């Protein structure tokens, strides 16, 4: 079974802090994704990566950056956290762009609160 | 614009009362329609992929079907443990991304 893990289930940070959210997958997947999920807005894609050191902006990249130095690990960085970044953050991975069935498998999520 | 719309937003059923959830899509060159289950405070759990119109997939009390314009998730004789939010998502041709619907919150009462 695919396993996607996230470094924290709950996180509380202060406005202006730099925040790192870590995600690791154990199935040698090429693609990795970061989403945020908010009530009434659904899942929104922040960034994704289709290879090591490669990244592409999703629908809401402002205020975030990402890092993918190893295939299994994808980090989301909030350079200066703000209260409007309080949300549930979800990491996902999928096999590869060309795979016929390219299901995304999700981690358990990190509930981030910025005070 | 590529879009995935789910209905109803919320559904309450009595245990054993079968029903269906709808997912309509306008996604260019659909290359997969995905169903997920999400429990409160947790990440979405993958259920099914449907690839072409007419395809059906089953898992326990759940059956997913696909037409050229929509997908249905049929729940037969549901139990309280089926209570969750069900998400559908479409993948466009040659894209990494999934377009998610806003979900249907299902509550099954004993």
gemmi code that builds the backbone of each chain (N, CA, C; Angstrom):
import gemmi

chains = {
    "A": [
        ("UNK", (0.839, -1.199, 0.000), (0.000, 0.000, 0.000), (0.873, 1.248, 0.000)),
        ("UNK", (0.396, 2.258, -0.739), (1.091, 3.544, -0.734), (0.953, 4.183, 0.629)),
        ("UNK", (2.063, 4.727, 1.107), (1.983, 5.440, 2.356), (2.568, 6.822, 2.176)),
        ("UNK", (1.748, 7.821, 2.518), (2.183, 9.206, 2.506), (2.111, 9.709, 3.935)),
        ("UNK", (3.222, 10.194, 4.439), (3.238, 10.688, 5.811), (3.559, 12.174, 5.819)),
        ("UNK", (3.009, 12.852, 6.806), (3.255, 14.261, 6.993), (3.832, 14.472, 8.383)),
        ("UNK", (4.714, 15.439, 8.500), (5.538, 15.561, 9.707), (4.739, 15.868, 10.964)),
        ("UNK", (3.648, 16.606, 10.833), (2.872, 16.961, 12.020), (1.387, 16.820, 11.721)),
        ("UNK", (0.602, 16.415, 12.703), (-0.859, 16.435, 12.533), (-1.430, 17.806, 12.887)),
        ("UNK", (-0.857, 18.416, 13.922), (-1.301, 19.736, 14.363), (-0.073, 20.621, 14.571)),
        ("UNK", (-0.237, 21.883, 14.189), (0.867, 22.831, 14.312), (0.280, 24.198, 14.644)),
        ("UNK", (0.872, 24.879, 15.621), (0.455, 26.237, 15.964), (1.675, 27.142, 15.839)),
        ("UNK", (1.543, 28.191, 15.030), (2.658, 29.116, 14.790), (2.186, 30.555, 14.978)),
        ("UNK", (3.163, 31.445, 15.139), (2.872, 32.877, 15.280), (3.008, 33.560, 13.933)),
        ("UNK", (2.268, 34.631, 13.753), (2.377, 35.459, 12.556), (3.823, 35.875, 12.347)),
        ("UNK", (4.294, 35.730, 11.091), (5.659, 36.119, 10.760), (6.679, 35.000, 10.863)),
        ("UNK", (6.318, 33.901, 11.501), (7.256, 32.777, 11.614), (7.431, 32.080, 10.271)),
        ("UNK", (8.576, 31.460, 10.098), (8.805, 30.612, 8.930), (8.367, 29.203, 9.303)),
        ("UNK", (7.561, 28.596, 8.432), (6.962, 27.299, 8.750), (7.340, 26.284, 7.677)),
        ("UNK", (7.740, 25.120, 8.122), (8.083, 24.022, 7.207), (7.100, 22.876, 7.426)),
        ("UNK", (6.475, 22.432, 6.346), (5.641, 21.235, 6.394), (6.313, 20.192, 5.516)),
        ("UNK", (6.533, 19.011, 6.106), (7.263, 17.964, 5.405), (6.322, 16.835, 5.002)),
        ("UNK", (6.610, 16.260, 3.856), (5.817, 15.141, 3.349), (6.764, 14.093, 2.769)),
        ("UNK", (6.514, 12.839, 3.103), (7.331, 11.733, 2.595), (6.423, 10.644, 2.061)),
        ("UNK", (6.759, 10.126, 0.868), (6.029, 8.984, 0.322), (7.006, 7.842, 0.079)),
        ("UNK", (6.491, 6.613, 0.205), (7.375, 5.447, 0.179), (7.168, 4.555, -1.040)),
        ("UNK", (6.520, 5.087, -2.088), (6.209, 4.232, -3.240), (6.902, 4.664, -4.519)),
        ("UNK", (7.974, 5.426, -4.398), (8.751, 5.801, -5.573), (7.913, 6.576, -6.600)),
        ("UNK", (6.965, 7.347, -6.137), (6.132, 8.145, -7.037), (6.896, 9.348, -7.557)),
        ("UNK", (6.648, 9.688, -8.819), (7.309, 10.838, -9.422), (6.639, 12.154, -9.027)),
        ("UNK", (5.306, 12.127, -8.933), (4.568, 13.365, -8.710), (4.221, 13.538, -7.243)),
        ("UNK", (4.372, 14.766, -6.772), (3.925, 15.088, -5.418), (3.225, 16.428, -5.428)),
        ("UNK", (2.271, 16.592, -4.517), (1.369, 17.751, -4.532), (1.173, 18.286, -3.118)),
        ("UNK", (0.966, 19.596, -3.039), (0.505, 20.219, -1.802), (-0.817, 20.936, -2.062)),
        ("UNK", (-1.809, 20.639, -1.210), (-3.114, 21.282, -1.256), (-3.383, 21.944, 0.094)),
        ("UNK", (-4.304, 22.898, 0.064), (-4.931, 23.322, 1.295), (-6.432, 23.122, 1.159)),
        ("UNK", (-7.060, 22.835, 2.293), (-8.491, 22.561, 2.289), (-9.175, 23.432, 3.324)),
        ("UNK", (-10.131, 24.222, 2.873), (-10.861, 25.132, 3.736), (-12.348, 24.927, 3.545)),
        ("UNK", (-13.124, 25.079, 4.621), (-14.584, 24.895, 4.507), (-15.170, 25.804, 3.438)),
        ("UNK", (-15.979, 25.228, 2.569), (-16.639, 25.998, 1.525), (-15.786, 26.258, 0.296)),
        ("UNK", (-14.482, 26.008, 0.391), (-13.594, 26.260, -0.749), (-13.021, 24.978, -1.325)),
        ("UNK", (-13.172, 23.884, -0.623), (-12.702, 22.607, -1.129), (-11.187, 22.500, -1.131)),
        ("UNK", (-10.703, 21.589, -1.945), (-9.261, 21.357, -2.075), (-8.691, 22.289, -3.136)),
        ("UNK", (-7.648, 23.028, -2.771), (-7.013, 23.929, -3.724), (-5.528, 23.588, -3.816)),
        ("UNK", (-5.044, 23.487, -5.049), (-3.666, 23.086, -5.291), (-2.732, 24.272, -5.110)),
        ("UNK", (-1.702, 24.082, -4.284), (-0.737, 25.154, -4.019), (0.454, 25.034, -4.966)),
        ("UNK", (1.122, 23.889, -4.915), (2.276, 23.602, -5.768), (2.288, 22.108, -6.056)),
        ("UNK", (2.946, 21.742, -7.139), (3.232, 20.346, -7.351), (4.609, 20.174, -7.972)),
        ("UNK", (5.079, 18.938, -7.918), (6.404, 18.616, -8.429), (6.327, 17.302, -9.183)),
        ("UNK", (6.907, 17.274, -10.378), (6.859, 16.057, -11.179), (8.219, 15.367, -11.260)),
        ("UNK", (9.192, 15.930, -10.562), (10.512, 15.314, -10.549), (11.339, 16.020, -9.483)),
        ("UNK", (12.439, 15.409, -9.124), (13.330, 16.040, -8.156), (13.770, 17.400, -8.693)),
        ("UNK", (13.746, 18.386, -7.811), (14.145, 19.759, -8.093), (13.232, 20.467, -9.101)),
        ("UNK", (12.170, 19.811, -9.537), (11.221, 20.453, -10.439), (9.967, 20.825, -9.652)),
        ("UNK", (9.391, 21.967, -9.986), (8.172, 22.399, -9.306), (7.354, 23.249, -10.255)),
        ("UNK", (6.060, 23.232, -10.023), (5.163, 24.097, -10.790), (4.126, 24.686, -9.864)),
        ("UNK", (3.741, 25.921, -10.149), (2.717, 26.571, -9.344), (1.364, 25.939, -9.621)),
        ("UNK", (0.603, 25.852, -8.550), (-0.776, 25.422, -8.683), (-1.685, 26.627, -8.803)),
        ("UNK", (-2.843, 26.540, -8.181), (-3.839, 27.602, -8.308), (-3.652, 28.733, -7.305)),
        ("UNK", (-3.016, 28.450, -6.177), (-2.870, 29.473, -5.129), (-1.463, 29.455, -4.546)),
        ("UNK", (-0.417, 29.766, -5.320), (0.954, 29.651, -4.814), (1.426, 30.831, -3.959)),
        ("UNK", (0.668, 31.923, -3.965), (1.160, 33.132, -3.295), (1.351, 32.885, -1.796)),
        ("UNK", (2.518, 33.269, -1.293), (2.820, 33.126, 0.124), (3.463, 31.802, 0.485)),
        ("UNK", (3.661, 30.954, -0.526), (4.240, 29.623, -0.298), (5.419, 29.388, -1.236)),
        ("UNK", (6.298, 28.502, -0.808), (7.328, 27.975, -1.691), (7.471, 26.493, -1.375)),
        ("UNK", (8.191, 25.773, -2.235), (8.354, 24.332, -2.046), (9.789, 23.936, -2.331)),
        ("UNK", (10.107, 22.744, -1.864), (11.439, 22.193, -2.100), (11.319, 20.705, -2.291)),
        ("UNK", (12.010, 20.194, -3.333), (12.046, 18.738, -3.537), (13.479, 18.352, -3.904)),
        ("UNK", (14.231, 18.024, -2.892), (15.635, 17.645, -3.055), (15.807, 16.138, -3.255)),
        ("UNK", (14.870, 15.365, -2.757), (14.874, 13.920, -2.943), (13.510, 13.490, -3.464)),
        ("UNK", (13.493, 12.388, -4.178), (12.263, 11.939, -4.831), (11.147, 11.698, -3.824)),
        ("UNK", (11.473, 11.186, -2.660), (10.441, 10.785, -1.710), (9.953, 11.926, -0.819)),
        ("UNK", (10.576, 13.078, -0.873), (10.287, 14.127, 0.095), (9.922, 15.427, -0.609)),
        ("UNK", (8.846, 16.050, -0.134), (8.357, 17.308, -0.736), (7.976, 18.222, 0.405)),
        ("UNK", (8.610, 19.364, 0.472), (8.402, 20.283, 1.588), (7.641, 21.519, 1.138)),
        ("UNK", (6.745, 21.967, 1.978), (6.015, 23.216, 1.761), (6.525, 24.228, 2.782)),
        ("UNK", (6.833, 25.426, 2.307), (7.416, 26.448, 3.174), (6.542, 27.689, 3.160)),
        ("UNK", (6.203, 28.149, 4.343), (5.532, 29.435, 4.496), (6.603, 30.392, 5.000)),
        ("UNK", (7.038, 31.287, 4.140), (8.180, 32.154, 4.467), (7.881, 33.065, 5.654)),
        ("UNK", (6.679, 33.580, 5.709), (6.268, 34.458, 6.798), (4.777, 34.218, 7.028)),
        ("UNK", (4.494, 33.343, 7.976), (3.112, 32.880, 8.147), (2.165, 34.035, 8.468)),
        ("UNK", (0.981, 33.932, 7.913), (-0.061, 34.922, 8.203), (-1.323, 34.190, 8.632)),
        ("UNK", (-2.224, 34.921, 9.290), (-3.424, 34.274, 9.835), (-4.294, 33.671, 8.738)),
        ("UNK", (-4.261, 34.233, 7.538), (-5.085, 33.667, 6.463), (-4.496, 32.378, 5.880)),
        ("UNK", (-3.388, 31.938, 6.421), (-2.830, 30.648, 6.042), (-3.199, 29.552, 7.039)),
        ("UNK", (-4.021, 29.895, 7.999), (-4.599, 28.876, 8.879), (-5.484, 27.968, 8.040)),
        ("UNK", (-5.179, 26.673, 8.047), (-5.879, 25.757, 7.156), (-5.449, 24.327, 7.438)),
        ("UNK", (-6.112, 23.400, 6.732), (-5.665, 22.006, 6.692), (-4.814, 21.850, 5.447)),
        ("UNK", (-3.576, 21.366, 5.625), (-2.670, 21.170, 4.504), (-2.530, 19.682, 4.221)),
        ("UNK", (-2.721, 19.344, 2.954), (-2.704, 17.951, 2.540), (-1.639, 17.731, 1.481)),
        ("UNK", (-0.835, 16.705, 1.684), (0.157, 16.294, 0.708), (-0.359, 15.064, -0.021)),
        ("UNK", (-0.032, 14.936, -1.296), (-0.443, 13.767, -2.072), (0.670, 13.374, -3.021)),
        ("UNK", (0.630, 12.132, -3.469), (1.590, 11.691, -4.483), (0.872, 10.826, -5.507)),
        ("UNK", (1.432, 10.780, -6.715), (0.910, 9.892, -7.759), (2.073, 9.361, -8.576)),
        ("UNK", (1.807, 8.290, -9.307), (2.886, 7.516, -9.917), (3.709, 8.351, -10.887)),
        ("UNK", (3.109, 8.732, -11.994), (3.821, 9.533, -12.987), (2.804, 10.127, -13.926)),
        ("UNK", (3.220, 11.114, -14.681), (2.314, 11.810, -15.582), (1.727, 10.867, -16.631)),
        ("UNK", (2.516, 9.918, -17.069), (2.101, 9.079, -18.183), (1.401, 7.801, -17.746)),
        ("UNK", (1.270, 7.596, -16.455), (0.604, 6.385, -15.986), (-0.874, 6.447, -16.375)),
        ("UNK", (-1.425, 5.356, -16.874), (-2.829, 5.371, -17.284), (-3.778, 5.640, -16.131)),
        ("UNK", (-3.509, 5.078, -15.004), (-4.284, 5.368, -13.822), (-3.396, 6.161, -12.890)),
        ("UNK", (-3.736, 7.370, -12.667), (-2.814, 8.248, -11.958), (-3.459, 8.776, -10.685)),
        ("UNK", (-3.945, 7.831, -9.898), (-4.594, 8.231, -8.658), (-3.611, 8.976, -7.763)),
        ("UNK", (-4.129, 9.958, -7.064), (-3.338, 10.640, -6.050), (-3.664, 10.026, -4.696)),
        ("UNK", (-2.625, 9.763, -3.937), (-2.779, 9.205, -2.596), (-2.379, 10.274, -1.594)),
        ("UNK", (-3.232, 10.451, -0.605), (-3.078, 11.572, 0.312), (-2.488, 11.153, 1.656)),
        ("UNK", (-1.797, 12.095, 2.266), (-1.363, 11.929, 3.635), (-2.480, 12.282, 4.601)),
        ("UNK", (-2.205, 12.184, 5.905), (-3.243, 12.415, 6.911), (-3.592, 13.882, 7.126)),
        ("UNK", (-2.765, 14.781, 6.606), (-3.043, 16.202, 6.766), (-2.341, 16.830, 7.956)),
        ("UNK", (-2.063, 18.115, 7.836), (-1.540, 18.927, 8.944), (-2.489, 20.084, 9.158)),
        ("UNK", (-3.042, 20.161, 10.365), (-3.912, 21.286, 10.712), (-3.028, 22.390, 11.258)),
        ("UNK", (-2.841, 23.449, 10.478), (-1.991, 24.573, 10.869), (-2.846, 25.734, 11.355)),
        ("UNK", (-2.493, 26.236, 12.520), (-3.134, 27.444, 13.058), (-2.068, 28.511, 13.201)),
        ("UNK", (-2.331, 29.675, 12.607), (-1.408, 30.799, 12.719), (-2.072, 31.876, 13.580)),
        ("UNK", (-1.419, 32.193, 14.690), (-2.009, 33.148, 15.643), (-1.458, 34.552, 15.443)),
    ],
    "B": [
        ("UNK", (-14.595, 26.404, -19.118), (-13.732, 26.177, -17.956), (-13.970, 24.771, -17.413)),
        ("UNK", (-12.887, 24.082, -17.115), (-13.005, 22.736, -16.561), (-13.566, 22.800, -15.144)),
        ("UNK", (-14.556, 21.961, -14.902), (-15.253, 22.055, -13.625), (-15.816, 20.700, -13.223)),
        ("UNK", (-15.857, 20.472, -11.911), (-16.483, 19.279, -11.358), (-17.478, 19.738, -10.293)),
        ("UNK", (-18.718, 19.293, -10.418), (-19.783, 19.729, -9.507), (-20.434, 18.520, -8.869)),
        ("UNK", (-20.540, 18.551, -7.542), (-21.141, 17.432, -6.826), (-22.465, 17.835, -6.209)),
        ("UNK", (-23.387, 16.880, -6.193), (-24.687, 17.106, -5.551), (-25.197, 15.810, -4.952)),
        ("UNK", (-25.986, 15.906, -3.871), (-26.239, 17.121, -3.106), (-25.037, 17.505, -2.256)),
        ("UNK", (-25.090, 18.687, -1.637), (-24.009, 19.081, -0.734), (-23.998, 18.203, 0.494)),
        ("UNK", (-25.186, 17.854, 0.978), (-25.299, 17.016, 2.164), (-26.461, 16.050, 1.982)),
        ("UNK", (-26.330, 14.878, 2.567), (-27.347, 13.836, 2.423), (-27.451, 13.076, 3.734)),
        ("UNK", (-28.688, 12.982, 4.229), (-28.939, 12.207, 5.440), (-29.754, 10.975, 5.072)),
        ("UNK", (-29.291, 9.826, 5.480), (-29.964, 8.575, 5.197), (-30.170, 7.788, 6.483)),
        ("UNK", (-31.203, 6.997, 6.490), (-31.354, 6.015, 7.548), (-30.527, 4.783, 7.176)),
        ("UNK", (-30.048, 4.104, 8.167), (-29.324, 2.868, 7.909), (-30.162, 1.945, 7.033)),
        ("UNK", (-29.561, 1.437, 5.953), (-30.267, 0.553, 5.041), (-30.959, 1.251, 3.892)),
        ("UNK", (-31.015, 2.581, 3.917), (-31.691, 3.349, 2.872), (-30.714, 3.673, 1.750)),
        ("UNK", (-30.844, 3.002, 0.639), (-29.911, 3.175, -0.480), (-30.116, 4.518, -1.175)),
        ("UNK", (-29.055, 5.049, -1.753), (-29.142, 6.323, -2.467), (-27.930, 6.483, -3.384)),
        ("UNK", (-27.891, 7.605, -4.096), (-26.787, 7.878, -5.019), (-26.290, 9.299, -4.848)),
        ("UNK", (-24.988, 9.465, -5.030), (-24.348, 10.770, -5.050), (-23.958, 11.069, -6.497)),
        ("UNK", (-24.086, 12.340, -6.870), (-23.833, 12.710, -8.256), (-22.574, 13.559, -8.390)),
        ("UNK", (-21.849, 13.338, -9.478), (-20.671, 14.141, -9.813), (-20.749, 14.450, -11.306)),
        ("UNK", (-21.033, 15.696, -11.639), (-21.073, 16.061, -13.055), (-19.798, 16.815, -13.404)),
        ("UNK", (-19.315, 16.630, -14.617), (-18.029, 17.225, -14.961), (-18.054, 17.840, -16.358)),
        ("UNK", (-17.295, 18.901, -16.495), (-16.989, 19.468, -17.805), (-15.475, 19.616, -17.820)),
        ("UNK", (-14.817, 18.523, -18.093), (-13.357, 18.465, -18.088), (-12.895, 18.065, -19.473)),
        ("UNK", (-12.028, 18.880, -20.052), (-11.530, 18.623, -21.391), (-10.764, 17.303, -21.438)),
        ("UNK", (-11.184, 16.429, -22.363), (-10.429, 15.196, -22.539), (-10.229, 14.448, -21.245)),
        ("UNK", (-11.316, 14.123, -20.585), (-11.229, 13.461, -19.271), (-10.336, 12.231, -19.338)),
        ("UNK", (-9.392, 12.198, -18.450), (-8.460, 11.075, -18.391), (-8.501, 10.480, -16.991)),
        ("UNK", (-9.681, 10.155, -16.558), (-9.839, 9.537, -15.245), (-10.779, 10.332, -14.368)),
        ("UNK", (-11.721, 9.653, -13.748), (-12.637, 10.253, -12.785), (-12.413, 9.478, -11.486)),
        ("UNK", (-12.127, 10.205, -10.409), (-11.692, 9.574, -9.168), (-12.690, 9.858, -8.060)),
        ("UNK", (-12.922, 8.865, -7.226), (-13.739, 9.033, -6.032), (-12.879, 8.802, -4.791)),
        ("UNK", (-13.103, 9.691, -3.805), (-12.397, 9.605, -2.533), (-13.411, 9.686, -1.402)),
        ("UNK", (-13.041, 9.106, -0.277), (-13.786, 9.249, 0.963), (-12.911, 10.027, 1.949)),
        ("UNK", (-13.510, 10.990, 2.646), (-12.745, 11.741, 3.631), (-13.493, 11.788, 4.953)),
        ("UNK", (-12.847, 11.297, 5.988), (-13.389, 11.391, 7.348), (-12.917, 12.698, 7.967)),
        ("UNK", (-13.687, 13.220, 8.928), (-13.339, 14.513, 9.538), (-11.912, 14.538, 10.076)),
        ("UNK", (-11.179, 15.576, 9.727), (-9.824, 15.758, 10.240), (-8.776, 14.855, 9.627)),
        ("UNK", (-9.135, 14.141, 8.562), (-8.191, 13.208, 7.934), (-8.041, 13.514, 6.454)),
        ("UNK", (-7.007, 12.923, 5.834), (-6.818, 13.090, 4.410), (-7.773, 12.224, 3.614)),
        ("UNK", (-8.064, 12.584, 2.373), (-8.935, 11.766, 1.523), (-8.344, 10.383, 1.288)),
        ("UNK", (-9.226, 9.399, 1.299), (-8.834, 8.014, 1.055), (-9.333, 7.610, -0.323)),
        ("UNK", (-8.434, 7.118, -1.161), (-8.810, 6.751, -2.523), (-9.791, 5.582, -2.531)),
        ("UNK", (-10.841, 5.703, -3.361), (-11.825, 4.633, -3.517), (-11.759, 3.997, -4.910)),
        ("UNK", (-12.004, 4.809, -5.944), (-12.140, 4.264, -7.299), (-11.534, 5.195, -8.332)),
        ("UNK", (-11.103, 4.592, -9.445), (-10.840, 5.332, -10.669), (-11.765, 4.779, -11.753)),
        ("UNK", (-12.412, 5.668, -12.492), (-13.202, 5.275, -13.662), (-12.568, 5.920, -14.872)),
        ("UNK", (-12.463, 5.142, -15.936), (-11.650, 5.612, -17.056), (-12.469, 5.928, -18.291)),
        ("UNK", (-13.544, 5.171, -18.495), (-14.318, 5.380, -19.722), (-15.801, 5.200, -19.444)),
        ("UNK", (-16.615, 5.860, -20.271), (-18.066, 5.795, -20.120), (-18.536, 4.346, -20.161)),
        ("UNK", (-19.428, 4.017, -19.225), (-19.939, 2.661, -19.121), (-19.216, 1.818, -18.090)),
        ("UNK", (-18.095, 2.305, -17.629), (-17.310, 1.549, -16.659), (-17.971, 1.592, -15.289)),
        ("UNK", (-17.859, 0.511, -14.531), (-18.382, 0.415, -13.178), (-17.319, -0.214, -12.286)),
        ("UNK", (-17.269, 0.256, -11.034), (-16.371, -0.329, -10.053), (-17.150, -0.505, -8.753)),
        ("UNK", (-16.860, -1.566, -8.013), (-17.567, -1.847, -6.764), (-16.607, -2.126, -5.647)),
        ("UNK", (-17.036, -1.714, -4.447), (-16.269, -2.010, -3.242), (-17.246, -2.034, -2.075)),
        ("UNK", (-17.478, -3.205, -1.559), (-18.421, -3.399, -0.460), (-19.784, -2.811, -0.834)),
        ("UNK", (-20.253, -1.812, -0.108), (-21.596, -1.265, -0.374), (-21.572, -0.136, -1.397)),
        ("UNK", (-20.443, 0.168, -1.951), (-20.286, 1.276, -2.887), (-20.109, 0.777, -4.321)),
        ("UNK", (-20.795, 1.464, -5.245), (-20.592, 1.202, -6.656), (-20.513, 2.517, -7.396)),
        ("UNK", (-19.460, 2.696, -8.167), (-19.266, 3.913, -8.940), (-19.492, 3.618, -10.414)),
        ("UNK", (-20.195, 4.545, -11.089), (-20.457, 4.406, -12.514), (-20.086, 5.701, -13.207)),
        ("UNK", (-19.857, 5.601, -14.533), (-19.425, 6.769, -15.297), (-20.168, 6.844, -16.625)),
        ("UNK", (-20.681, 8.049, -16.937), (-21.216, 8.327, -18.263), (-20.341, 9.410, -18.880)),
        ("UNK", (-20.756, 9.914, -20.045), (-19.946, 10.927, -20.717), (-20.030, 12.291, -20.038)),
        ("UNK", (-21.005, 12.455, -19.126), (-21.167, 13.762, -18.500), (-21.128, 13.715, -16.981)),
        ("UNK", (-21.313, 12.518, -16.404), (-21.386, 12.469, -14.945), (-21.005, 11.096, -14.413)),
        ("UNK", (-20.782, 11.102, -13.116), (-20.498, 9.850, -12.419), (-21.435, 9.773, -11.222)),
        ("UNK", (-21.785, 8.553, -10.863), (-22.620, 8.327, -9.695), (-21.899, 7.397, -8.734)),
        ("UNK", (-22.070, 7.696, -7.452), (-21.614, 6.786, -6.418), (-22.863, 6.251, -5.726)),
        ("UNK", (-23.159, 4.988, -5.989), (-24.343, 4.357, -5.424), (-23.967, 3.702, -4.105)),
        ("UNK", (-24.780, 3.958, -3.085), (-24.531, 3.358, -1.773), (-25.725, 2.457, -1.450)),
        ("UNK", (-25.449, 1.179, -1.349), (-26.508, 0.193, -1.123), (-26.535, -0.202, 0.354)),
        ("UNK", (-27.714, -0.086, 0.953), (-27.910, -0.458, 2.362), (-26.810, 0.110, 3.245)),
        ("UNK", (-26.671, 1.434, 3.277), (-25.562, 2.022, 4.026), (-25.641, 1.761, 5.520)),
        ("UNK", (-24.450, 1.820, 6.136), (-24.318, 1.682, 7.583), (-23.768, 2.992, 8.153)),
        ("UNK", (-23.935, 3.210, 9.449), (-23.409, 4.452, 10.040), (-21.929, 4.688, 9.746)),
        ("UNK", (-21.146, 3.633, 9.628), (-19.713, 3.814, 9.363), (-19.423, 4.309, 7.943)),
        ("UNK", (-20.444, 4.370, 7.106), (-20.285, 4.962, 5.771), (-20.378, 6.478, 5.813)),
        ("UNK", (-20.719, 7.028, 6.961), (-20.801, 8.480, 7.101), (-19.435, 9.102, 6.877)),
        ("UNK", (-19.364, 10.053, 5.963), (-18.107, 10.699, 5.580), (-18.435, 11.730, 4.518)),
        ("UNK", (-17.421, 12.473, 4.091), (-17.549, 13.316, 2.904), (-16.964, 12.563, 1.722)),
        ("UNK", (-17.711, 12.529, 0.640), (-17.262, 11.842, -0.572), (-16.912, 12.888, -1.616)),
        ("UNK", (-15.683, 12.793, -2.102), (-15.155, 13.743, -3.083), (-14.983, 13.050, -4.429)),
        ("UNK", (-15.304, 13.774, -5.497), (-14.916, 13.267, -6.809), (-13.975, 14.270, -7.457)),
        ("UNK", (-13.170, 13.790, -8.374), (-12.180, 14.627, -9.043), (-11.977, 14.124, -10.470)),
        ("UNK", (-11.728, 15.059, -11.377), (-11.459, 14.699, -12.752), (-10.054, 15.094, -13.145)),
        ("UNK", (-9.451, 14.302, -13.988), (-8.118, 14.604, -14.480), (-8.218, 14.918, -15.961)),
        ("UNK", (-7.664, 16.054, -16.338), (-7.668, 16.450, -17.737), (-6.597, 15.671, -18.491)),
        ("UNK", (-6.804, 15.546, -19.777), (-5.812, 14.896, -20.622), (-4.472, 15.586, -20.470)),
        ("UNK", (-3.433, 14.799, -20.342), (-2.052, 15.301, -20.304), (-1.799, 16.284, -19.187)),
        ("UNK", (-2.485, 16.114, -18.087), (-2.275, 17.015, -16.961), (-1.917, 16.217, -15.718)),
        ("UNK", (-1.103, 16.842, -14.879), (-0.812, 16.220, -13.589), (-1.943, 16.447, -12.603)),
        ("UNK", (-2.719, 17.470, -12.848), (-3.613, 17.975, -11.807), (-4.965, 17.278, -11.819)),
        ("UNK", (-5.579, 17.248, -10.638), (-6.965, 16.810, -10.503), (-7.825, 18.031, -10.195)),
        ("UNK", (-9.018, 18.045, -10.749), (-9.990, 19.089, -10.437), (-11.016, 18.472, -9.519)),
        ("UNK", (-11.088, 18.975, -8.298), (-11.951, 18.390, -7.278), (-13.298, 19.090, -7.221)),
        ("UNK", (-14.333, 18.300, -6.954), (-15.612, 18.854, -6.573), (-15.589, 19.250, -5.107)),
        ("UNK", (-16.665, 19.881, -4.656), (-16.704, 20.379, -3.279), (-17.162, 19.321, -2.279)),
        ("UNK", (-17.575, 18.163, -2.784), (-17.886, 17.055, -1.891), (-19.354, 16.951, -1.513)),
        ("UNK", (-19.742, 15.747, -1.114), (-21.071, 15.484, -0.539), (-20.858, 14.924, 0.861)),
        ("UNK", (-21.444, 15.588, 1.853), (-21.358, 15.101, 3.242), (-22.491, 14.135, 3.473)),
        ("UNK", (-22.136, 12.897, 3.736), (-23.126, 11.841, 3.957), (-23.198, 11.510, 5.428)),
        ("UNK", (-24.427, 11.501, 5.959), (-24.661, 11.073, 7.335), (-25.651, 9.926, 7.303)),
        ("UNK", (-25.263, 8.793, 7.846), (-26.129, 7.629, 7.920), (-26.495, 7.404, 9.378)),
        ("UNK", (-27.782, 7.495, 9.659), (-28.252, 7.365, 11.051), (-28.687, 5.937, 11.340)),
        ("UNK", (-28.369, 5.460, 12.546), (-28.753, 4.077, 12.882), (-30.268, 3.928, 13.040)),
    ],
}
model = gemmi.Model(1)
for chain_id, residues in chains.items():
    chain = gemmi.Chain(chain_id)
    for i, (resn, *xyz) in enumerate(residues, 1):
        res = gemmi.Residue()
        res.name, res.seqid = resn, gemmi.SeqId(i, " ")
        for name, pos in zip(("N", "CA", "C"), xyz):
            atom = gemmi.Atom()
            atom.name, atom.element = name, gemmi.Element(name[0])
            atom.pos, atom.b_iso = gemmi.Position(*pos), 0.0
            res.add_atom(atom)
        chain.add_residue(res)
    model.add_chain(chain)
structure = gemmi.Structure()
structure.add_model(model)
structure.setup_entities()
